[in-house]
């Protein structure tokens, strides 16, 4: 997540498949357009044992001469002791005096911020300097997870305590002008033995009288300034880019994880090596991986803040550490324009969660990422609740994630296919360099890529960004006949008819054509008509045609076309939990309790029954929580839907022909219900109660695969069974 300063914000971070999926905050107050070029010279002392901060901020502003007041925001727990206007000496030196000026405090209801309204003298100049002295407590410990599928680790307005310090822009820990982009010079004081990590470049550090003081400089305009502090073990090394740029790489880990420093530094260097070629020079002097005292995955200017659990789990994957590094360019150097659609997470997701796998030529994983983007949208976004990508601001739930992250990422994939690789990557680098330290929006992206490609892309952005929905495309008819090709050789003319249901989209969609002696990939361009027809001359007899086999196009799929997986059960409007275990103390009972106790939208429609007489409900999807004592009954009820894919035994189980034995083995698997189209049967089975004890706590994080195999709670294998492809056999027309 690229984190920004927020007022009256509501932020949520969720976990998806065990990884932190990022969200967005946005300002709820209008910017003060008559206030520009803000510079903060801050002196701040943090006292962890008392949760206190004592600070002074010298704020330099350029204001319109007609402006009579300037409004700042500040956390409501902080008390402003005085505000003065600094007048400079005639010579322009450091002399001069401070004159106290009046101010009022406004506390909006249900807000974590107060507004400080400062009255300016009538004869003030264009450039003014205000000095604000304030102090108070910032003591909002992060709350524990509250939901089955979502946690709110960033649900804190900031915290200063013995467990750590976290002061971000959204903490409102310094007086801020809404909508401003500022530069900073911050001197931070903390007890000796603690280390401060902050935005920007550290200019120096001294220790005396039991306190450590460090000074941090941010010369480029930034949206916010963040400080964190703890008793870190610090490791650093220098990285040199292919263009000669030198960047200090750092880790700041708590002692238990300090041994992982080299792993994170090596991974950081790999990502920087790759992304500077795509995005241009790295925007900051350092990149630090910093351990947080609560669960988080935050991308901040010049560092990322990761929870201890993430650090320990080797959080170096492209969707994790790589994602935060790319936020250095996308979100923390090029900003999202306030009150406009959030394009940042979609672009970052495309470049990291997806494109990294193309870059390292991991073709199967690249396909897997496209699959998950499509699956997420098709499972969590119902047509009646869909909205345009341009309307996405921040993530509250899986629907927002599917639109703002997954569909938005796919939009960049479609744009790349539309204009070609060379123009796409040139346009991306131009966009990043053109908008460095400036806000941008979807219109900015359209203008840059239209200019770089010399194409009018208005139709593309109108269709994919500004309008909701996705095309429903299907093969209607495929037929072929013998023809004579050039030179008198025999050939085949294949005619493919494609139908678009509902509103047609302009798009190009690939086809896989299987012939008697070869296979070929062709493409058909669809017009804004319900039916499109294309013809292909082929060297061999075509046997069958498959629509978009590699999932290169964003589209609506039926639930039957999606792979069977737990998330198919979660998103079914009709759900039943089947208790297929006898022990009331079984960890499986914890799952039942969590589903019934937490009032999520899905849970309100969930029925809980016991397995009786091998009978299952006649509609909807089913989650079977199976103990070894009812193994045979469970095997009987899943046989029709799963066939010979899965066999449950008293010592283990067999899946896809491979046997897994042992008391610590468990499996989560899903199959399409044979007799209920669009619904699934999902089973969690453990050889013993202990085998599912850990799994039961995190069951809903494993929703994207057809089966997941666990040994003592750890994943040992996960696979996807394909859904139903859109494929048709070729009809052969009689030769005239």
SEKOLVO-282511 format. One record per residue (C-alpha): residue number from 1; chain; z, x, y. Coordinates in steps of 0.001 Angstrom, whole numbers. Layout:
REM SEKOLVO-282511
NUM_A_Z_X_Y .
...
This chain:
REM SEKOLVO-282511
1_A_0_0_0 .
2_A_-858_1198_3465 .
3_A_2217_81_5382 .
4_A_2130_-950_9001 .
5_A_4585_-2021_11654 .
6_A_5286_-5717_11397 .
7_A_7098_-8345_13394 .
8_A_8309_-11598_11866 .
9_A_6721_-10310_8678 .
10_A_6915_-11470_5117 .
11_A_5967_-8697_2718 .
12_A_5689_-8700_-1050 .
13_A_4883_-6006_-3558 .
14_A_4021_-7024_-7089 .
15_A_3743_-5317_-10419 .
16_A_536_-5665_-12389 .
17_A_184_-4172_-15857 .
18_A_3130_-1900_-15137 .
19_A_1677_-485_-11957 .
20_A_2598_-1276_-8464 .
21_A_-98_-3308_-6771 .
22_A_-109_-3068_-3043 .
23_A_148_-5600_-185 .
24_A_-214_-5837_3588 .
25_A_1839_-6777_6623 .
26_A_438_-8014_9874 .
27_A_1867_-8492_13356 .
28_A_2728_-12041_14353 .
29_A_2993_-11365_18099 .
30_A_47_-10763_20452 .
31_A_-587_-7240_21682 .
32_A_74_-6369_25325 .
33_A_-3451_-5482_26387 .
34_A_-2347_-4179_29802 .
35_A_-200_-1459_28214 .
36_A_-2019_1612_26854 .
37_A_-1521_5255_25909 .
38_A_2017_4980_24608 .
39_A_3938_8180_23834 .
40_A_7461_8248_22354 .
41_A_9808_11203_22756 .
42_A_12606_10165_20420 .
43_A_15962_11742_19702 .
44_A_17671_10071_16766 .
45_A_20818_10806_14782 .
46_A_21279_9074_11411 .
47_A_24792_8714_9990 .
48_A_24411_7589_6355 .
49_A_28110_7051_5625 .
50_A_28345_4543_8492 .
51_A_24802_3074_8178 .
52_A_24386_3991_11843 .
53_A_21680_5300_14131 .
54_A_22236_6688_17629 .
55_A_19033_7192_19581 .
56_A_17281_7699_22873 .
57_A_13581_7037_23395 .
58_A_11634_8324_26369 .
59_A_8558_6085_26384 .
60_A_5565_7062_28494 .
61_A_3155_4211_29255 .
62_A_-13_3542_31162 .
63_A_126_42_32625 .
64_A_-1953_-2095_34931 .
65_A_-536_-2031_38460 .
66_A_-223_-5837_38364 .
67_A_2108_-5784_35354 .
68_A_5653_-6854_36227 .
69_A_7306_-6683_32793 .
70_A_6913_-4710_29580 .
71_A_8178_-6151_26305 .
72_A_9465_-4031_23431 .
73_A_10657_-5057_19990 .
74_A_13750_-3587_18343 .
75_A_15813_-4466_15281 .
76_A_18325_-7170_16183 .
77_A_21195_-5068_14767 .
78_A_20671_-2368_17425 .
79_A_22386_-2551_20808 .
80_A_20559_-1361_23921 .
81_A_23048_470_26116 .
82_A_20787_1253_29066 .
83_A_17194_1390_30268 .
84_A_16113_3603_33118 .
85_A_12838_4476_34793 .
86_A_12305_8197_35176 .
87_A_10823_9347_38444 .
88_A_9248_12790_38470 .
89_A_9493_15484_41127 .
90_A_6776_15758_43730 .
91_A_5535_18955_42086 .
92_A_5085_17128_38782 .
93_A_7613_19297_36964 .
94_A_10503_18303_34757 .
95_A_12751_17433_37654 .
96_A_13335_13958_39017 .
97_A_15926_11305_38338 .
98_A_16541_8214_36220 .
99_A_16954_4870_37941 .
100_A_18552_2059_35947 .
101_A_16342_-1031_35849 .
102_A_17093_-4582_34681 .
103_A_16135_-6002_31286 .
104_A_16780_-9128_29248 .
105_A_17114_-9681_25508 .
106_A_15327_-12497_23670 .
107_A_16216_-13178_20032 .
108_A_13643_-15465_18370 .
109_A_15154_-17652_15643 .
110_A_14789_-16401_12076 .
111_A_13468_-13059_13277 .
112_A_14628_-9580_12331 .
113_A_13560_-8272_15736 .
114_A_14785_-8798_19264 .
115_A_12480_-8640_22250 .
116_A_13513_-6428_25132 .
117_A_11880_-7592_28348 .
118_A_11974_-4829_30958 .
119_A_11400_-5709_34622 .
120_A_9331_-3122_36493 .
121_A_9627_-2268_40213 .
122_A_6878_-3809_42321 .
123_A_5592_-451_43489 .
124_A_5361_1216_40085 .
125_A_2441_3514_39449 .
126_A_-78_3371_36643 .
127_A_1908_5879_34607 .
128_A_5564_5099_34027 .
129_A_8329_6590_31903 .
130_A_11167_4475_30566 .
131_A_14255_5883_28864 .
132_A_15993_3537_26416 .
133_A_19363_4447_24894 .
134_A_20584_2398_21938 .
135_A_22651_2514_18769 .
136_A_23817_343_15896 .
137_A_23618_-215_12173 .
138_A_20555_-497_9958 .
139_A_22010_-1668_6685 .
140_A_19738_-3830_4559 .
141_A_19925_-2567_960 .
142_A_16791_-3435_-1056 .
143_A_17268_-6497_-3210 .
144_A_16829_-6652_-6970 .
145_A_13692_-8169_-8554 .
146_A_13779_-11962_-8505 .
147_A_10759_-13169_-10449 .
148_A_9091_-12988_-13844 .
149_A_5940_-11289_-12618 .
150_A_6788_-10144_-9118 .
151_A_9442_-7959_-7574 .
152_A_10161_-7450_-3907 .
153_A_11155_-3779_-3711 .
154_A_10176_-3512_-52 .
155_A_12255_-6545_873 .
156_A_14363_-4534_3245 .
157_A_14323_-4328_7008 .
158_A_15301_-675_6672 .
159_A_18373_1077_5374 .
160_A_20602_3994_6307 .
161_A_23140_4708_3577 .
162_A_24547_7347_1286 .
163_A_21863_6492_-1302 .
164_A_19090_7297_1167 .
165_A_17400_6567_4495 .
166_A_14306_4399_4896 .
167_A_13108_3608_8428 .
168_A_9510_2422_8620 .
169_A_7588_777_11436 .
170_A_8567_-2627_10078 .
171_A_12239_-1590_10337 .
172_A_11890_-1843_14144 .
173_A_14185_1164_14488 .
174_A_12666_2305_17793 .
175_A_11460_284_20801 .
176_A_7844_-589_20158 .
177_A_5099_-2194_22229 .
178_A_3398_-4827_20082 .
179_A_-126_-3883_19075 .
180_A_140_-383_20529 .
181_A_-1173_2832_19062 .
182_A_1183_5651_19963 .
183_A_1732_9369_19784 .
184_A_5181_10746_18965 .
185_A_7572_13634_19313 .
186_A_10677_12853_17254 .
187_A_13785_14980_16843 .
188_A_15804_13697_13887 .
189_A_19377_14711_13060 .
190_A_20950_14194_9623 .
191_A_24019_15638_7810 .
192_A_23581_19136_6400 .
193_A_22292_19064_2810 .
194_A_19909_16212_3559 .
195_A_16161_16599_4163 .
196_A_14105_14471_6535 .
197_A_10472_13649_5790 .
198_A_8531_11887_8521 .
199_A_5069_11061_9781 .
200_A_3168_13967_11270 .
201_A_3766_17706_11408 .
202_A_7188_19333_11336 .
203_A_7486_21703_14272 .
204_A_10845_23243_13405 .
205_A_14228_22813_11774 .
206_A_17712_24114_12583 .
207_A_21167_23664_11081 .
208_A_24480_23913_12918 .
209_A_27888_22229_13003 .
210_A_27237_20494_9683 .
211_A_24019_18829_10858 .
212_A_20320_19556_10317 .
213_A_17851_18822_13099 .
214_A_14066_18711_12682 .
215_A_11264_17924_15131 .
216_A_8096_16037_14167 .
217_A_4847_15776_16123 .
218_A_2135_13099_15838 .
219_A_-727_14012_18180 .
220_A_-3270_11415_17028 .
221_A_-2642_7798_17883 .
222_A_-827_5997_15089 .
223_A_432_2482_14461 .
224_A_3996_3443_13587 .
225_A_6410_6280_12843 .
226_A_8344_6407_9578 .
227_A_11392_8480_8659 .
228_A_12942_8841_5224 .
229_A_15765_11166_4210 .
230_A_17702_12148_1118 .
231_A_19111_15139_-744 .
232_A_15710_16357_-1863 .
233_A_14512_19369_-3802 .
234_A_11358_20459_-1941 .
235_A_8323_22224_-3414 .
236_A_5167_23091_-1476 .
237_A_1874_24890_-1715 .
238_A_-1248_25253_439 .
239_A_-4485_23461_-394 .
240_A_-7837_24577_987 .
241_A_-10767_22174_1191 .
242_A_-14409_23100_506 .
243_A_-14946_23103_4292 .
244_A_-12058_25509_4860 .
245_A_-9471_22972_6030 .
246_A_-5918_23956_5062 .
247_A_-3331_21316_4214 .
248_A_259_21776_3071 .
249_A_996_19846_-109 .
250_A_4635_18951_-707 .
251_A_6926_17136_-3092 .
252_A_10387_15967_-2081 .
253_A_12097_14845_-5288 .
254_A_15672_14105_-6234 .
255_A_17131_16701_-8633 .
256_A_16477_14673_-11822 .
257_A_12719_14623_-11161 .
258_A_12309_17999_-9449 .
259_A_10708_19460_-12578 .
260_A_7679_17185_-12103 .
261_A_6683_18803_-8795 .
262_A_3781_20895_-10119 .
263_A_2276_17912_-11955 .
264_A_2167_15921_-8711 .
265_A_918_18830_-6622 .
266_A_-1884_19520_-9129 .
267_A_-2915_15842_-9104 .
268_A_-2819_15698_-5296 .
269_A_-5131_18697_-5081 .
270_A_-7589_17084_-7535 .
271_A_-7769_13886_-5498 .
272_A_-8175_15718_-2209 .
273_A_-10933_17901_-3693 .
274_A_-12837_14740_-4612 .
275_A_-12235_12496_-1633 .
276_A_-12858_14969_1201 .
277_A_-16447_15130_-100 .
278_A_-16734_11352_210 .
279_A_-14622_10610_3300 .
280_A_-14648_13830_5330 .
281_A_-11782_16103_6359 .
282_A_-8271_14992_5435 .
283_A_-6754_13400_8597 .
284_A_-3315_15091_8615 .
285_A_-1620_18494_8401 .
286_A_291_17692_5216 .
287_A_426_15368_2265 .
288_A_3837_14880_693 .
289_A_4874_12929_-2396 .
290_A_8373_11679_-1604 .
291_A_10831_10064_-4001 .
292_A_12372_6841_-2766 .
293_A_15796_5473_-3681 .
294_A_14288_2030_-4400 .
295_A_11115_912_-6182 .
296_A_8085_1314_-3923 .
297_A_4496_2427_-3695 .
298_A_3839_3005_-2 .
299_A_1024_4916_1650 .
300_A_2181_6294_5009 .
301_A_577_8687_7492 .
302_A_759_12128_5808 .
303_A_2932_11093_2827 .
304_A_3504_8567_85 .
305_A_6853_7065_-825 .
306_A_7303_6332_-4541 .
307_A_10337_4954_-6330 .
308_A_12268_7113_-8801 .
309_A_11030_5024_-11719 .
310_A_7410_5565_-10708 .
311_A_7913_9309_-10273 .
312_A_9496_9535_-13707 .
313_A_6594_7594_-15278 .
314_A_4084_10233_-14112 .
315_A_2584_8023_-11400 .
316_A_-488_10220_-10904 .
317_A_-3229_7812_-11984 .
318_A_-6087_6944_-9580 .
319_A_-4700_3426_-9022 .
320_A_-1342_5001_-8188 .
321_A_-1173_8411_-6482 .
322_A_-4934_8442_-5888 .
323_A_-4736_5062_-4160 .
324_A_-2013_6273_-1788 .
325_A_-3931_9454_-960 .
326_A_-7074_7501_-12 .
327_A_-4916_5333_2243 .
328_A_-4581_8507_4342 .
329_A_-8132_7820_5510 .
330_A_-8376_4073_4894 .
331_A_-5517_2290_6640 .
332_A_-3554_5212_8064 .
333_A_-6413_6897_9957 .
334_A_-8889_4041_10290 .
335_A_-6683_1043_11014 .
336_A_-7160_-2608_10181 .
337_A_-7644_-4698_13309 .
338_A_-4673_-7004_13878 .
339_A_-5215_-10678_13136 .
340_A_-8513_-9921_11392 .
341_A_-9319_-9925_7693 .
342_A_-7776_-7052_5766 .
343_A_-10637_-4932_4420 .
344_A_-8427_-1875_3835 .
345_A_-7086_-2733_395 .
346_A_-10489_-3728_-951 .
347_A_-12160_-493_147 .
348_A_-9264_1627_-1116 .
349_A_-9210_-218_-4441 .
350_A_-12939_366_-4880 .
351_A_-12719_4082_-4135 .
352_A_-9689_4764_-6338 .
353_A_-8987_2118_-8961 .
354_A_-12701_1907_-9720 .
355_A_-14916_4706_-8377 .
356_A_-12721_7564_-9548 .
357_A_-13722_6724_-13129 .
358_A_-17398_6918_-12199 .
359_A_-16747_10209_-10451 .
360_A_-15206_11818_-13543 .
361_A_-17844_10120_-15752 .
362_A_-15350_7971_-17633 .
363_A_-17874_5180_-18158 .
364_A_-15710_3054_-20506 .
365_A_-12842_2992_-17989 .
366_A_-15218_2172_-15131 .
367_A_-16403_-822_-17173 .
368_A_-12769_-1746_-17833 .
369_A_-12033_-1803_-14103 .
370_A_-15015_-4071_-13397 .
371_A_-13810_-6328_-16209 .
372_A_-10309_-6566_-14777 .
373_A_-11653_-7362_-11297 .
374_A_-13744_-10206_-12700 .
375_A_-11001_-11410_-15031 .
376_A_-8440_-11453_-12234 .
377_A_-10638_-13569_-10000 .
378_A_-11708_-15966_-12738 .
379_A_-8179_-16459_-14058 .
380_A_-6217_-16753_-10835 .
381_A_-8628_-18265_-8318 .
382_A_-9462_-21884_-8973 .
383_A_-12520_-23160_-7061 .
384_A_-10396_-25644_-5126 .
385_A_-7990_-22904_-3928 .
386_A_-10575_-20201_-3220 .
387_A_-10986_-18705_253 .
388_A_-13232_-16111_1880 .
389_A_-12534_-12389_1636 .
390_A_-12580_-12260_5450 .
391_A_-9547_-14573_5510 .
392_A_-7349_-12310_3382 .
393_A_-4470_-10822_5377 .
394_A_-1721_-9953_2912 .
395_A_-763_-10460_-716 .
396_A_1675_-13143_-1752 .
397_A_521_-13861_-5278 .
398_A_-2132_-13137_-7889 .
399_A_-4677_-15349_-6141 .
400_A_-4422_-13201_-3011 .
401_A_-4647_-10075_-5152 .
402_A_-7785_-11372_-6874 .
403_A_-9497_-12117_-3553 .
404_A_-8149_-9431_-1204 .
405_A_-8155_-6540_-3648 .
406_A_-10420_-7314_-6596 .
407_A_-13223_-9402_-5094 .
408_A_-13104_-7327_-1921 .
409_A_-13491_-4144_-3977 .
410_A_-16407_-5689_-5841 .
411_A_-18069_-6484_-2501 .
412_A_-18354_-2752_-1854 .
413_A_-19825_-2303_-5336 .
414_A_-22428_-4982_-4559 .
415_A_-23168_-3393_-1174 .
416_A_-23711_-43_-2875 .
417_A_-26159_-1634_-5326 .
418_A_-27944_-3426_-2483 .
419_A_-28646_-387_-265 .
420_A_-28504_2424_-2825 .
421_A_-26109_5296_-3435 .
422_A_-27354_7716_-785 .
423_A_-27192_5221_2074 .
424_A_-23888_3759_877 .
425_A_-22032_7080_786 .
426_A_-23569_8195_4069 .
427_A_-22545_4913_5659 .
428_A_-18987_5219_4337 .
429_A_-18529_8713_5778 .
430_A_-20007_7592_9094 .
431_A_-17675_4599_9198 .
432_A_-14568_6731_8594 .
433_A_-15507_9325_11212 .
434_A_-16570_6719_13792 .
435_A_-13342_4729_13589 .
436_A_-10808_7507_13130 .
437_A_-7570_6572_14936 .
438_A_-9117_3234_15875 .
439_A_-8918_-281_14450 .
440_A_-11880_-1686_12547 .
441_A_-12775_-4995_10941 .
442_A_-15429_-6420_8617 .
443_A_-17853_-6675_11541 .
444_A_-17421_-2940_12156 .
445_A_-18280_-2257_8511 .
446_A_-21362_-4481_8709 .
447_A_-22599_-2779_11874 .
448_A_-22245_750_10470 .
449_A_-23882_30_7114 .
450_A_-26679_-1994_8713 .
451_A_-27418_864_11078 .
452_A_-27226_3587_8412 .
453_A_-29433_1652_5973 .
454_A_-31835_333_8641 .
455_A_-31429_-3107_7066 .
456_A_-30274_-6463_8379 .
457_A_-27210_-7084_6201 .
458_A_-26076_-10228_7978 .
459_A_-26941_-12361_4926 .
460_A_-24936_-10064_2650 .
461_A_-21698_-10177_4658 .
462_A_-22061_-13889_5361 .
463_A_-22488_-14625_1652 .
464_A_-19948_-12256_96 .
465_A_-17340_-11793_2856 .
466_A_-17365_-14857_5090 .
467_A_-17874_-17557_2457 .
468_A_-15610_-18380_-474 .
469_A_-16731_-18678_-4051 .
470_A_-18874_-16801_-6526 .
471_A_-22158_-17644_-8250 .
472_A_-22219_-19537_-11554 .
473_A_-25155_-18000_-13363 .
474_A_-26426_-18708_-16871 .
475_A_-29448_-18114_-19060 .
476_A_-31400_-21340_-19312 .
477_A_-34400_-20331_-21379 .
478_A_-35995_-17157_-22774 .
479_A_-39351_-17151_-24527 .
480_A_-42095_-14665_-25315 .
481_A_-45701_-14466_-26468 .
482_A_-48096_-11747_-27550 .
483_A_-50441_-10394_-24883 .
484_A_-52914_-7578_-24491 .
485_A_-51666_-4758_-22312 .
486_A_-53697_-2141_-20478 .
487_A_-55891_-150_-22809 .
488_A_-56061_-3003_-25286 .
489_A_-52620_-2296_-26757 .
490_A_-50572_-5178_-28046 .
491_A_-47579_-6143_-25918 .
492_A_-45178_-9022_-25348 .
493_A_-44706_-11111_-22215 .
494_A_-41091_-12252_-21874 .
495_A_-40261_-15160_-19571 .
496_A_-36620_-15504_-18501 .
497_A_-35309_-18566_-16708 .
498_A_-31921_-18314_-14988 .
499_A_-29990_-21218_-13570 .
500_A_-27399_-21224_-10791 .
501_A_-24950_-24089_-10837 .
502_A_-23596_-25503_-7587 .
503_A_-24348_-23376_-4510 .
504_A_-27003_-20701_-5210 .
505_A_-26419_-17065_-4210 .
506_A_-28941_-14403_-3246 .
507_A_-28436_-11588_-5736 .
508_A_-29943_-9249_-8309 .
509_A_-28613_-9521_-11833 .
510_A_-29282_-7203_-14801 .
511_A_-30477_-8312_-18250 .
512_A_-30200_-6479_-21544 .
513_A_-33310_-7070_-23660 .
514_A_-33000_-6240_-27341 .
515_A_-36371_-5630_-29035 .
516_A_-37378_-4810_-32572 .
517_A_-37544_-1083_-31890 .
518_A_-35603_-521_-28676 .
519_A_-33291_-1916_-26004 .
520_A_-34016_-2018_-22287 .
521_A_-32229_-3061_-19086 .
522_A_-34209_-5109_-16589 .
523_A_-33195_-6875_-13401 .
524_A_-34066_-10235_-11938 .
525_A_-33694_-11119_-8263 .
526_A_-32326_-14601_-7751 .
527_A_-33367_-16630_-4730 .
528_A_-31419_-19368_-3004 .
529_A_-32700_-21858_-5560 .
530_A_-31073_-23486_-8543 .
531_A_-33587_-21912_-10944 .
532_A_-35247_-18492_-10888 .
533_A_-37941_-17237_-13278 .
534_A_-39037_-13681_-14034 .
535_A_-41574_-12201_-16425 .
536_A_-41559_-8816_-18112 .
537_A_-44220_-7092_-20190 .
538_A_-42571_-5298_-23114 .
539_A_-43915_-2844_-25715 .
540_A_-42068_-4494_-28639 .
541_A_-41140_-8000_-29689 .
542_A_-38004_-9167_-27813 .
543_A_-35283_-10637_-30011 .
544_A_-32539_-11669_-27594 .
545_A_-31518_-11423_-23957 .
546_A_-27974_-10920_-22606 .
547_A_-26986_-11677_-19020 .
548_A_-25192_-8901_-17101 .
549_A_-23715_-7193_-20178 .
550_A_-22065_-4396_-18176 .
551_A_-20442_-6732_-15626 .
552_A_-22221_-5294_-12604 .
553_A_-22313_-8614_-10695 .
554_A_-19447_-10630_-9283 .
555_A_-19628_-14167_-10699 .
556_A_-17778_-17140_-12082 .
557_A_-17171_-17060_-15827 .
558_A_-15835_-19753_-18096 .
559_A_-12461_-19131_-19728 .
560_A_-14245_-18876_-23066 .
561_A_-16395_-16042_-21690 .
562_A_-13286_-14041_-20733 .
563_A_-11512_-11837_-23273 .
564_A_-8433_-13428_-24858 .
565_A_-5265_-12083_-23212 .
566_A_-1770_-13090_-22158 .
567_A_-2903_-13824_-18604 .
568_A_-5187_-16488_-20026 .
569_A_-2059_-18219_-21279 .
570_A_-248_-17680_-17963 .
571_A_-3030_-19342_-15957 .
572_A_-3615_-22313_-18240 .
573_A_-2426_-25504_-16471 .
574_A_-1090_-26776_-19832 .
575_A_1242_-24320_-21568 .
576_A_3716_-24402_-24419 .
577_A_6232_-21802_-25555 .
578_A_6841_-21977_-29303 .
579_A_10182_-20640_-30571 .
580_A_9400_-19149_-33967 .
581_A_12695_-17331_-34511 .
582_A_16095_-18409_-35805 .
583_A_18529_-15910_-34299 .
584_A_19950_-17357_-31013 .
585_A_20878_-13802_-29967 .
586_A_17280_-12557_-30382 .
587_A_15782_-10769_-27362 .
588_A_12993_-13343_-27629 .
589_A_15462_-15900_-26298 .
590_A_15569_-13865_-23066 .
591_A_11872_-14652_-22538 .
592_A_12492_-18352_-23057 .
593_A_15375_-18230_-20586 .
594_A_13371_-16377_-17954 .
595_A_10474_-18818_-18206 .
596_A_12725_-21855_-17906 .
597_A_15092_-20415_-15292 .
598_A_12523_-19083_-12828 .
599_A_10693_-21839_-11052 .
600_A_7265_-20281_-10765 .
601_A_4335_-22640_-10417 .
602_A_3295_-21929_-14004 .
603_A_6778_-22385_-15395 .
604_A_7086_-25911_-14057 .
605_A_4324_-26945_-16418 .
606_A_5669_-25105_-19469 .
607_A_7022_-26971_-22469 .
608_A_9334_-25231_-24962 .
609_A_9261_-26351_-28614 .
610_A_10240_-24970_-32022 .
611_A_7728_-24234_-34759 .
612_A_7978_-27060_-37256 .
613_A_5854_-27858_-40255 .
614_A_3197_-25326_-39155 .
615_A_2185_-27688_-36338 .
616_A_1108_-26671_-32834 .
617_A_467_-28762_-29715 .
618_A_-3033_-30204_-29603 .
619_A_-3910_-29055_-26068 .
620_A_-3354_-26138_-23726 .
621_A_-2426_-22531_-24385 .
622_A_481_-21447_-26552 .
623_A_2868_-18508_-26453 .
624_A_4479_-17971_-29849 .
625_A_7649_-15849_-29839 .
626_A_7866_-14821_-33473 .
627_A_10711_-13340_-35456 .
628_A_10272_-11751_-38867 .
629_A_12085_-14672_-40522 .
630_A_9246_-17049_-39589 .
631_A_6422_-14580_-40114 .
632_A_4629_-16575_-42796 .
633_A_4635_-19787_-40772 .
634_A_3278_-17941_-37737 .
635_A_569_-16293_-39843 .
636_A_-492_-19716_-41040 .
637_A_-853_-21233_-37563 .
638_A_-2775_-18279_-36075 .
639_A_-5185_-17876_-38980 .
640_A_-7705_-20439_-37748 .
641_A_-7994_-18883_-34276 .
642_A_-7604_-15169_-35044 .
643_A_-9246_-15051_-38476 .
644_A_-8819_-11732_-40258 .
645_A_-8150_-9772_-37064 .
646_A_-4380_-9897_-37554 .
647_A_-2068_-9992_-40585 .
648_A_1705_-10091_-40109 .
649_A_3905_-8470_-42753 .
650_A_7640_-8099_-43291 .
651_A_7402_-4316_-42842 .
652_A_4752_-4288_-40134 .
653_A_1349_-5739_-39350 .
654_A_-2350_-5029_-39635 .
655_A_-4718_-5444_-36701 .
656_A_-8455_-4716_-36646 .
657_A_-8090_-3175_-40092 .
658_A_-5396_-654_-39095 .
659_A_-1864_-863_-40441 .
660_A_1290_-326_-38379 .
661_A_4570_-154_-40305 .
662_A_8164_431_-39332 .
663_A_11230_-1384_-37997 .
664_A_10462_-362_-34399 .
665_A_6924_-1804_-34329 .
666_A_5928_-4864_-32284 .
667_A_2622_-6413_-31262 .
668_A_1431_-8771_-28531 .
669_A_-1946_-10355_-29312 .
670_A_-4088_-13249_-28060 .
671_A_-6969_-15229_-29562 .
672_A_-9089_-18082_-28260 .
673_A_-7881_-21313_-29834 .
674_A_-10559_-22384_-32286 .
675_A_-10016_-26095_-31712 .
676_A_-9149_-26114_-27971 .
677_A_-11965_-24619_-25823 .
678_A_-10697_-22644_-22845 .
679_A_-7166_-22196_-24206 .
680_A_-5478_-19424_-26147 .
681_A_-2786_-18669_-28647 .
682_A_-695_-15605_-27792 .
683_A_1893_-14139_-30156 .
684_A_4678_-11619_-29613 .
685_A_5906_-10400_-32989 .
686_A_8484_-7739_-33783 .
687_A_9292_-6381_-37225 .
688_A_12956_-6427_-36141 .
689_A_14820_-7803_-33131 .
690_A_15244_-4276_-31822 .
691_A_11483_-3778_-31790 .
692_A_11053_-6428_-29059 .
693_A_14221_-5756_-27075 .
694_A_12539_-3624_-24400 .
695_A_9224_-5477_-24565 .
696_A_10929_-8796_-23843 .
697_A_11989_-7558_-20392 .
698_A_8465_-6614_-19332 .
699_A_6304_-8959_-21396 .
700_A_4317_-10369_-18478 .
701_A_3240_-6910_-17320 .
702_A_984_-6608_-20387 .
703_A_-1339_-9461_-19553 .
704_A_-4763_-7799_-19369 .
705_A_-5455_-6836_-22985 .
706_A_-6157_-8760_-26176 .
707_A_-3560_-6795_-28067 .
708_A_-886_-4282_-27187 .
709_A_1012_-2350_-29850 .
710_A_4535_-1106_-29150 .
711_A_6761_1380_-30896 .
712_A_10380_1217_-29793 .
713_A_9257_-534_-26607 .
714_A_6590_2013_-25622 .
715_A_2877_1198_-25648 .
716_A_987_3121_-28340 .
717_A_-2341_1270_-28187 .
718_A_-4050_-1492_-26223 .
719_A_-7481_-2999_-26752 .
720_A_-9704_-5829_-25519 .
721_A_-11562_-8244_-27764 .
722_A_-14756_-9411_-26048 .
723_A_-15177_-12926_-24778 .
724_A_-18243_-15007_-25426 .
725_A_-21297_-13314_-23841 .
726_A_-24118_-15252_-22211 .
727_A_-26859_-14394_-24693 .
728_A_-29912_-16270_-25959 .
729_A_-32292_-15680_-28825 .
730_A_-35923_-15376_-27723 .
731_A_-38242_-18273_-28609 .
732_A_-41683_-17116_-29670 .
733_A_-44576_-19139_-28254 .
734_A_-47662_-19574_-30360 .
735_A_-50483_-17207_-29406 .
736_A_-53256_-19146_-27639 .
